[in-house]
Amino acid sequence: MSFKVLITEDHALYRDGLYLLLLEVFPAVQIFEAGDFGSTLTTLAKHPDIDLLLLDIHIPGTSGLNGLKELKARHPALPLIVVSTVDHHASIQQMLRYGADGFIAKTSGKATMLKALRDVMDGEVVVVGGQNNNGPMALSPRQVTTLELLSLGLPNKEIAAQLNISPATVREYVSDLLKLFDCDNRTQAVLKARQLGFILD
């Protein structure tokens, strides 16, 4: 069975790296490449049966998250992963809200990238930030949302109201985040999350 992936990336060297990575994950894969937004739309129009799109949002022909929004509007069922460096104009959570099925930081290690690609094709939403001292770290979309609300200085009660969950559940999320980031308090966790690219201002 043929499996088709489109890589949209304007840097040829990184595009080649993703190409080789995909061959390792999916040996029978058929790979298409695009270096700008226009050629991405053209390729998707010619090959409507593409199974996965790997998208760097910083490509010629579009700006900010406009390309992501247009691609999901035209192809709502197409699994799409943003593979990018830290973007200072949009957050990972915004990307997910606009329809991205995942985010993988370009600084992620090979093993993390491989697992993330497999997980997305299994139907999971994957968020993988950069590397910390203990290696790659992956957070769930709900954990990313909790982090962003923490960065706004909201107390647990308000976070619970926004997420429509109990304050006790928020406490569990915060506790898990402190462990993941190896921090003693919320302020430290938010600072570390920013450094690693999980919170993007």
N, C-alpha and C positions, 0 to 999 in steps of 0.2 A: 504494500500500500504506500503510495507516494505521500510524502509530508512536505508541505511548502512553507518556507519562511522568507519574509522580506526584511532585510536589514537597511534601515534608513540612517545613514551616518555620513557626514561630510569629510571625515578624516580617514583617508584610505588605510592607514596603518591599523587603526583601531577596528575598522570594518573587516580587514583581513583577519584580525584576531578573533572577532566574533564568528566569522566564517568557519575558522578551524575549530572553535569551541562547539559550534552547532553540529559539525560533523562527528565530534566525539560523543555528543549526547544522542543524536539521532542519525545513525549511520546511513539511512536511506533518504535523508533529507534532500530536497531540491531548494537551493538558495537563490534568491533574487536580491539585487543590491540597488540602492538609490542614494544619491549624494545631495539631493535637495527635495523640497516639498513638492514641486511640480512633477518630478519624475516618480515620486512616491504615489501620487494620485494616478498617474498614467499606468504604472505597473499594477496597481490594485484594480484598475478598470479592465486591463487586459487579462488579469488572472484573479477573478473573483473567488476562486477556491483556495486562496492563500490561507494557511492555518494559524499563522502567528506573525505579528509585526513587532520588531525591535526598533524603537524610535528614540533618537536623540532629539530633544525638543529644540536645541540650538542648531538649526540648519537653515541654509539660504532659502528664501521664499516664504518665510513665516516668522512670527515673533511671539515671545512669551508662550502662552498655552493655546494660542489660536489654532495652531496646527493640530494639536491633540483634539481640541473640541471639534474641528471640522472633520477629522478622520473618523471620530466616533459617531458623528452625526451621519456621515455617509455609510459607514460600515459598523453599525452598533454591535453586531455579533462577533466581530473579529477580535480575538484576544490580542491585547496590545500591552507591551511592557516598555516603560520609559527606561532607557539606559543612558545615564547622564552624570555629569559632575554636579556639584551643589549649585542650585539655581537660586539667586538672591531675590528673584521677583515672584516666585511662586513656591508654595509648599508642596510636599509630597501628598498631603491630605487633599489639596486642591486638585492635584493630578488624578487622584482616585475618584474625587467627586465628579470630575469631567469624563470619567469612564475608563481611565487606565486600569488594567488588571494587575499592575504591579510596578514597582520601582526598584531598579538595581543600580547602585552607585558604581561608576567606572573604576573606583578604587577597590572594589570587592575582589577577593581572591578567586582563583580558578575554581576551587572546590565549591565555594559559595555560589558562584555563577551557575555552575553545572546543576546544583541542587535546585536553585531558584527556577531555572528553565524547566526542569522536570516537574516541579511543583505546580507551576502555572499551567502546564499542559494537562495536569491532573485536575484542574479546575480550582486551584487555590489562588487566593490573592496574596502576593508576596511583596514585602517591603524589606529591602536590604540596603542599609546605609554603608558608610565607609568602614575602615578598619580601626579598631582600638588596640590597646596593648595586648589584649588577650585574643586577637584574631577577629574575624568577621562576626558581625552581630545582626540578627534578623528580628524585626518587631512585627507584630500583627497590626493591621490597620487601626484596630481599637486602641492599641497601646500608643500608636502615633497620635491619634486624636487626643488621648488623655494627656500626652506630653505637651501638645500645643495649647491645651486649656490650662495646664500647669504654668506654661510660659506666660500666660496672661495674668497670672497671679490669682486665679480663681480658687476659692476654698472647695473642699470635697463636696459640700452640699450643693454648690452651684454646678460643679462638674457633673454630679449625679443627675441634676435636673436637666442639663443639656443633653446628656447621653441617655436619659430615660432609664437609669439604673439606680440601685440603692447606694447610699453613702458607704455602706459596708463593702460593696463590690468595688467602689472607687478606691477605698483603702487598700484592698487587695491588689488592684492594678498599680497603685503608687508603690506599694511594698515590692512588687515584682520588678518595677522599673528601677527602684533603688538598688536592688540586687544585680540586675542586668548591667547597670552602669557603674556598679561598685561605688556608690555614693552614700553619704550619711543623711542627706536631707534633700528636699525637693529643689532648692536653689542650685545645688551642685549638679543634680541630675539634669536640670534644664540647660545649664552651662555646657555640660559634657555632650548632651544631645545636639546642641548647636554646633559644637566643634566637629562632631561626627557626621553632621548633615541630616540628622533626623528632623530637626526644626529649621526651617528655611525662612528667613525674613525677607 
